């Protein structure tokens, strides 16, 4: 299908400063290919601030605004208004922010932009900790995961930002995963076709932060979906739909055990068997909730 054909042009150039196996750069490469040259990036303090390269050079071949940690959604709101005035309303304004700058520090500005309905795409690349400053826990860190500030495992829960944004009644919310580029292309282009604020939440495996070999990024990302730990879905004007492989995983028999995902990552190495069983139970309960949502939508 034409809408799932990636262009050959590259917008994330060689020689950038990302770690080997960085999930964020895989994601961003696909996102920029999906949107093309009429894209304006807004990036708060994050790994991507470093990946872009030092001034006056950059590894991104589209316009880029570096902005303070808390202000990305506010800056994108202003940029969208300015481009409209300049007659460039067909441009794609995209916030590209980490989980720390989204679920924690940037949440207030994001919520305000959603309330106002500004026309841009907000993408959180979620590596589940503050990776750029030392692998500290964020509001998006999974339960029981090791970070430098939770050395015995995170005692809290992972904040469900896609659900929070869906509760804002924005027109489009979706999840992404670097192991499924066609799903990325479809959702990013769909988001670009819809007016208003669109929120995309992407799993972004991080080799140094998750403590796995850099060659395993795509395998780790794929297992996150196959075990049901990461659900691929979209909420299109309030209608919830599973996408990609997740469409077939409501049946527990088709999901792999969460242990297959956990055992590849050093951040879960300290888990006991009872810890793993507890996480498995959390995943199973999440899928039971998804099954109820799908059943209710049929009525």
C-alpha positions as CSV (number, residue, x, y, z in Angstrom):
1,X,0.0,0.0,0.0
2,X,1.3,3.4,-1.0
3,X,0.9,4.9,2.5
4,X,3.2,2.3,3.9
5,X,6.1,2.8,1.5
6,X,9.1,4.5,3.2
7,X,10.8,7.2,1.1
8,X,14.5,6.7,0.4
9,X,15.5,10.2,1.6
10,X,17.2,10.4,5.0
11,X,16.5,13.2,7.5
12,X,18.5,11.7,10.3
13,X,22.1,12.0,9.0
14,X,25.1,9.8,9.7
15,X,27.6,10.7,12.3
16,X,25.1,11.6,15.0
17,X,26.1,11.2,18.7
18,X,23.6,8.4,19.8
19,X,24.8,5.3,21.6
20,X,25.0,2.2,19.5
21,X,21.7,0.4,19.3
22,X,19.7,3.5,20.4
23,X,16.0,2.9,20.1
24,X,15.3,6.6,19.9
25,X,17.3,7.1,16.7
26,X,15.6,4.1,15.1
27,X,12.2,5.7,15.9
28,X,13.2,9.2,14.8
29,X,14.5,8.0,11.5
30,X,11.2,6.3,10.7
31,X,9.2,9.3,12.0
32,X,11.1,11.8,9.8
33,X,10.8,9.5,6.8
34,X,7.0,9.3,7.4
35,X,6.6,13.1,7.6
36,X,9.2,14.4,5.1
37,X,11.0,17.7,4.7
38,X,8.2,20.0,5.8
39,X,8.8,19.1,9.5
40,X,9.8,21.3,12.3
41,X,11.2,19.6,15.4
42,X,10.9,20.9,19.0
43,X,13.2,19.1,21.4
44,X,13.5,19.7,25.1
45,X,16.5,18.7,27.2
46,X,17.0,15.0,26.5
47,X,19.3,12.5,24.9
48,X,18.2,13.9,21.5
49,X,19.6,17.3,22.4
50,X,23.0,15.6,22.4
51,X,22.3,13.2,19.5
52,X,21.6,16.2,17.2
53,X,25.2,17.3,17.7
54,X,26.9,20.5,18.9
55,X,26.2,24.0,17.5
56,X,26.6,25.1,14.7
57,X,26.2,21.6,13.1
58,X,23.4,19.1,13.4
59,X,22.6,15.6,12.4
60,X,18.9,16.5,11.7
61,X,18.2,17.8,8.2
62,X,14.9,19.6,9.2
63,X,14.5,22.8,11.3
64,X,15.0,22.2,15.0
65,X,14.3,24.2,18.1
66,X,16.0,23.2,21.3
67,X,14.0,24.3,24.2
68,X,13.9,24.2,28.0
69,X,12.8,20.9,29.7
70,X,9.3,22.1,30.7
71,X,8.5,24.2,27.7
72,X,8.3,22.0,24.6
73,X,4.5,21.8,24.2
74,X,4.3,25.6,24.8
75,X,7.0,26.3,22.3
76,X,5.3,24.0,19.7
77,X,2.0,25.9,20.3
78,X,3.7,29.1,19.4
79,X,5.5,27.7,16.5
80,X,2.2,26.3,15.1
81,X,0.6,29.7,15.3
82,X,3.6,31.5,13.7
83,X,3.7,29.0,10.8
84,X,0.0,29.6,10.2
85,X,0.5,33.3,10.0
86,X,3.4,32.8,7.6
87,X,1.2,30.7,5.3
88,X,3.0,27.5,6.2
89,X,0.0,25.7,7.7
90,X,0.9,22.5,5.8
91,X,4.1,22.0,7.9
92,X,4.3,19.3,10.5
93,X,5.3,20.6,13.9
94,X,6.5,17.8,16.1
95,X,7.6,17.7,19.7
96,X,10.2,15.0,20.1
97,X,10.6,14.5,23.9
98,X,11.8,11.8,26.3
99,X,9.7,10.4,29.1
100,X,11.2,12.7,31.8
101,X,10.3,15.7,29.7
102,X,6.8,14.4,29.1
103,X,5.4,12.4,31.9
104,X,7.1,14.5,34.6
105,X,8.6,17.9,33.8
106,X,6.7,18.7,30.6
107,X,3.2,17.4,31.6
108,X,1.8,20.7,32.6
109,X,2.6,22.4,29.2
110,X,1.4,19.3,27.3
111,X,-1.9,19.3,29.2
112,X,-2.4,23.0,28.4
113,X,-1.7,22.5,24.7
114,X,-4.1,19.6,24.6
115,X,-6.8,21.7,26.2
116,X,-6.2,24.5,23.7
117,X,-6.2,22.0,20.8
118,X,-3.1,23.3,19.1
119,X,-2.3,21.5,15.8
120,X,0.9,19.6,16.3
121,X,2.2,16.1,17.0
122,X,3.7,15.3,20.3
123,X,5.9,12.2,20.4
124,X,7.3,10.8,23.6
125,X,10.2,8.4,23.1
126,X,10.0,6.4,26.3
127,X,13.2,4.9,27.5
128,X,11.7,4.6,31.0
129,X,14.2,6.7,32.9
130,X,16.3,9.9,32.9
131,X,18.9,8.3,30.7
132,X,20.7,11.5,29.6
133,X,21.6,12.5,33.2
134,X,22.5,9.2,34.8
135,X,19.6,6.6,34.5
136,X,17.5,8.0,37.3
137,X,13.9,6.9,37.8
138,X,11.2,8.8,35.9
139,X,7.4,8.6,36.2
140,X,7.6,6.2,33.3
141,X,9.9,3.6,34.9
142,X,8.2,0.2,35.1
143,X,7.6,-1.4,38.5
144,X,10.6,-3.3,40.0
145,X,13.0,-1.9,37.4
146,X,16.5,-1.0,38.5
147,X,17.7,2.6,38.0
148,X,20.5,4.5,39.8
149,X,17.9,6.0,42.2
150,X,15.9,2.7,42.6
151,X,18.8,0.3,43.0
152,X,16.6,-2.5,44.5
153,X,13.8,-1.9,42.0
154,X,11.2,0.7,41.4
155,X,8.5,0.4,44.1
156,X,6.0,2.5,42.1
157,X,4.0,2.0,39.0
158,X,4.5,3.3,35.5
159,X,2.4,6.4,34.7
160,X,0.0,5.7,31.8
161,X,0.5,8.9,29.7
162,X,-1.4,7.7,26.6
163,X,-4.5,7.1,28.8
164,X,-4.1,10.5,30.4
165,X,-3.9,12.1,26.9
166,X,-7.0,10.1,25.8
167,X,-8.8,11.5,28.8
168,X,-8.0,15.0,27.5
169,X,-10.1,14.0,24.5
170,X,-7.4,14.8,21.9
171,X,-8.4,13.5,18.5
172,X,-5.7,10.9,18.2
173,X,-3.5,8.9,20.6
174,X,-1.3,5.9,19.6
175,X,1.6,3.8,20.7
176,X,4.7,3.0,18.7
177,X,7.5,0.5,18.8
178,X,10.8,0.5,16.8
179,X,10.5,-3.1,15.9
180,X,7.4,-2.3,13.8
181,X,8.2,0.4,11.2
182,X,5.1,-0.1,9.1
183,X,3.0,0.6,12.2
184,X,5.0,3.7,12.9
185,X,4.5,4.9,9.3
186,X,0.8,4.4,9.3
187,X,0.2,6.1,12.7
188,X,2.5,9.0,12.1
189,X,1.0,9.8,8.8
190,X,-2.5,9.4,10.2
191,X,-1.6,11.8,13.0
192,X,-0.4,14.3,10.5
193,X,-3.7,14.2,8.6
194,X,-5.8,15.1,11.7
195,X,-6.2,18.6,13.0
196,X,-5.5,19.3,16.7
197,X,-3.0,17.9,19.1
198,X,-2.0,14.3,18.5
199,X,-0.1,12.3,21.0
200,X,2.2,9.3,20.1
201,X,4.0,7.3,22.8
202,X,6.9,5.2,21.6
203,X,8.8,2.5,23.5
204,X,12.5,3.4,23.1
205,X,14.9,0.6,24.3
206,X,18.1,2.0,25.7
207,X,21.2,-0.4,25.8
208,X,23.1,1.4,28.6
209,X,20.1,2.2,30.7
210,X,18.4,-1.2,30.3
211,X,21.7,-3.0,30.4
212,X,21.6,-5.2,27.4
213,X,23.9,-5.7,24.4
214,X,23.4,-3.0,21.7
215,X,22.8,-5.6,19.0
216,X,19.5,-6.7,20.7
217,X,17.5,-3.5,20.5
218,X,15.0,-4.7,17.9
219,X,14.7,-8.1,19.6
220,X,14.0,-6.5,23.0
221,X,11.5,-4.1,21.4
222,X,9.7,-7.0,19.6
223,X,9.5,-9.1,22.8
224,X,7.9,-6.2,24.6
225,X,5.0,-6.5,22.3
226,X,4.9,-10.3,22.0
227,X,4.8,-10.7,25.8
228,X,2.1,-8.0,26.1
229,X,4.3,-5.7,28.2
230,X,3.9,-3.0,25.5
231,X,0.6,-2.8,23.7
232,X,0.3,-1.4,20.2
233,X,-2.9,0.5,19.8
234,X,-4.6,3.7,18.7
235,X,-7.4,5.8,20.1
236,X,-9.0,7.6,17.1
237,X,-11.5,10.2,18.1
238,X,-12.3,8.1,21.2
239,X,-12.4,4.7,19.5
240,X,-9.8,2.2,20.9
241,X,-8.2,-0.3,18.4
242,X,-5.4,-2.7,18.8
243,X,-2.8,-2.6,15.9
244,X,0.0,-4.8,14.6
245,X,0.7,-8.0,16.4
246,X,-1.2,-6.8,19.5
247,X,-4.5,-7.4,17.6
248,X,-4.0,-11.1,18.2
249,X,-2.8,-11.0,21.8
250,X,-6.1,-10.7,23.8
251,X,-5.9,-14.5,23.9
252,X,-3.3,-15.1,26.6
253,X,-2.2,-18.3,24.9
254,X,-0.8,-16.3,22.1
255,X,1.3,-14.1,24.4
256,X,4.9,-15.1,25.3
257,X,5.8,-15.2,29.0
258,X,7.0,-11.8,30.3
259,X,10.1,-13.5,31.6
260,X,11.4,-13.8,28.0
261,X,11.4,-10.0,27.8
262,X,12.8,-9.4,31.3
263,X,15.7,-11.8,31.2
264,X,17.4,-9.9,28.3
265,X,17.7,-6.8,30.5
266,X,20.1,-6.2,33.3
267,X,17.7,-3.8,34.9
268,X,15.5,-6.8,35.8
269,X,18.3,-9.1,36.8
270,X,17.6,-8.8,40.5
271,X,14.0,-10.0,40.2
272,X,13.0,-13.1,42.1
273,X,10.6,-15.7,40.6
274,X,7.8,-14.2,42.7
275,X,8.6,-10.7,41.3
276,X,8.3,-12.1,37.8
277,X,5.0,-13.8,38.6
278,X,3.7,-10.5,40.0
279,X,4.7,-8.7,36.8
280,X,3.1,-11.4,34.7
281,X,-0.1,-10.9,36.7
282,X,-0.1,-7.2,36.1
283,X,0.2,-7.8,32.4
284,X,-2.6,-10.3,32.4
285,X,-4.8,-7.9,34.3
286,X,-4.0,-5.2,31.8
287,X,-5.1,-7.4,28.9
288,X,-8.3,-8.3,30.7
289,X,-9.1,-4.6,30.9
290,X,-8.4,-4.3,27.2
291,X,-10.7,-7.2,26.5
292,X,-13.4,-5.4,28.5
293,X,-12.9,-2.1,26.5
294,X,-13.2,-4.0,23.2
295,X,-16.3,-5.8,24.3
296,X,-18.0,-2.6,25.5
297,X,-17.3,-0.9,22.1
298,X,-19.1,-3.7,20.4
299,X,-22.4,-2.9,22.2
